[in-house]
């Protein structure tokens, strides 16, 4: 299952889409961190 998922991700994630995908995840993580700890900066 994990190997199938990995091959699916590597097959479909071309560099531009992958960079956009990781950028969106990074933004979501930053928003979540800000919501959880708004004064830890």
N, C-alpha and C positions, 0 to 999 in steps of 0.2 A: 504493500500500500504506500509506504513512504517513498519507495523508489519510483512508483508510478506518479506520485504527486510531484516529486522532484523533477522527473523527466517532463512532466506536463508544464511545470513552471519554467524550466529552462527552454522548452520548445516555444512557448508562447511569449515569454518576456524578452522581446527585442530591446536593445539598449535604450532607445528613447522612452518607450513605455515603462521599462523597468525603473529608469531614473525618475520619471513622473510618479510612479507607484511608491517608490521609497521616499520621495519628497513629501507625498501626501501622508504617509505613515509618520514621518518625522514631525510634520505639522500637527497631526493628531496627538502624538505623544507629548509635544510641547504644550498643547492646549490642556491635555489631561493633567500634566504636571502642574500647570498654572492653576487649574481648578482645585487640585488637591492641596497644593502648598503655595498659595498666592503670595506669601510674604517671605518665602525662602529664595532670595535673589542675591 
